[in-house]
Amino acid sequence: SVSAPAAMIGRIGYATFKEAFAAANGQQLAEGEEAAPVTIELVRDVTLGADEILSVDLAGLDVTLDLAGNTIDASFVAASAASVKLVIYVRGEGASLTVKNGEIVNTGTVNGIFAIENDVNAELTIDGVSVNVRGGANAAIINARGGKTTVINSELVSYGVGSIVVRQANNAEIIITKTTLMNIDGTSGTSG
């Protein structure tokens, strides 16, 4: 455990939430054993650098990221278009990620906030989260290859010309309930 953790799993602290996800993903399972659900709790506001973008294979895992009222700020400027990544990029058959209770902001050049990169049985749930993205050709949620996305009691706002709130593949399922969706053209101030 670290002295000033960004995230906790139970009583164990991790310096970054990326390290916490790696620990959740590193569960040692016996053959045929299912992974126990894991909750990662953010214990303070976190500002991400380009090397802290989260891309994890959560195959068969059920992970909750509880922001606990805190903010993840991904407002860095990428070195090149090739280095632009998503803040949270989830993949793996049977992956389940719930993000709840906080805020995720991006005013840099990061391309997007959430994604499911999986063809079969991936699930992303966003519950009670404010997602605000500005800058870059971005989207608040991207479900590019299928899977299921559920958004509850949240606010998804995307600013700027060419930005979108939600983008999904034809075979993707998305359920949005009690949520504000807003796309604001950064040059005119109009919403649509």
ChimeraX attribute file (.defattr): number of C-alpha atoms within 10 A of each C-alpha:
attribute: neighborCount
match mode: 1-to-1
recipient: residues
	/A:1	11
	/A:2	12
	/A:3	8
	/A:4	12
	/A:5	17
	/A:6	20
	/A:7	27
	/A:8	23
	/A:9	19
	/A:10	10
	/A:11	7
	/A:12	12
	/A:13	22
	/A:14	23
	/A:15	15
	/A:16	19
	/A:17	26
	/A:18	20
	/A:19	17
	/A:20	24
	/A:21	24
	/A:22	15
	/A:23	14
	/A:24	21
	/A:25	19
	/A:26	10
	/A:27	12
	/A:28	9
	/A:29	10
	/A:30	8
	/A:31	6
	/A:32	6
	/A:33	8
	/A:34	11
	/A:35	17
	/A:36	13
	/A:37	12
	/A:38	19
	/A:39	20
	/A:40	24
	/A:41	21
	/A:42	26
	/A:43	20
	/A:44	16
	/A:45	18
	/A:46	18
	/A:47	15
	/A:48	19
	/A:49	13
	/A:50	17
	/A:51	9
	/A:52	15
	/A:53	18
	/A:54	20
	/A:55	18
	/A:56	17
	/A:57	18
	/A:58	23
	/A:59	18
	/A:60	18
	/A:61	22
	/A:62	20
	/A:63	22
	/A:64	20
	/A:65	23
	/A:66	21
	/A:67	24
	/A:68	16
	/A:69	15
	/A:70	17
	/A:71	21
	/A:72	20
	/A:73	19
	/A:74	25
	/A:75	20
	/A:76	16
	/A:77	17
	/A:78	17
	/A:79	10
	/A:80	8
	/A:81	11
	/A:82	7
	/A:83	14
	/A:84	19
	/A:85	19
	/A:86	23
	/A:87	24
	/A:88	19
	/A:89	20
	/A:90	24
	/A:91	25
	/A:92	20
	/A:93	18
	/A:94	18
	/A:95	24
	/A:96	25
	/A:97	24
	/A:98	18
	/A:99	21
	/A:100	23
	/A:101	18
	/A:102	21
	/A:103	21
	/A:104	24
	/A:105	20
	/A:106	26
	/A:107	16
	/A:108	17
	/A:109	24
	/A:110	27
	/A:111	24
	/A:112	31
	/A:113	22
	/A:114	23
	/A:115	24
	/A:116	27
	/A:117	22
	/A:118	22
	/A:119	16
	/A:120	16
	/A:121	16
	/A:122	27
	/A:123	25
	/A:124	24
	/A:125	19
	/A:126	24
	/A:127	21
	/A:128	20
	/A:129	23
	/A:130	22
	/A:131	25
	/A:132	22
	/A:133	31
	/A:134	25
	/A:135	21
	/A:136	22
	/A:137	17
	/A:138	26
	/A:139	28
	/A:140	31
	/A:141	25
	/A:142	24
	/A:143	27
	/A:144	17
	/A:145	19
	/A:146	22
	/A:147	26
	/A:148	21
	/A:149	24
	/A:150	15
	/A:151	24
	/A:152	17
	/A:153	16
	/A:154	22
	/A:155	20
	/A:156	22
	/A:157	23
	/A:158	29
	/A:159	27
	/A:160	19
	/A:161	17
	/A:162	14
	/A:163	23
	/A:164	24
	/A:165	21
	/A:166	20
	/A:167	17
	/A:168	19
	/A:169	13
	/A:170	10
	/A:171	13
	/A:172	18
	/A:173	14
	/A:174	19
	/A:175	10
	/A:176	15
	/A:177	11
	/A:178	12
	/A:179	16
	/A:180	14
	/A:181	17
	/A:182	18
	/A:183	23
	/A:184	19
	/A:185	17
	/A:186	16
	/A:187	9
	/A:188	9
	/A:189	10
	/A:190	10
	/A:191	12
	/A:192	7
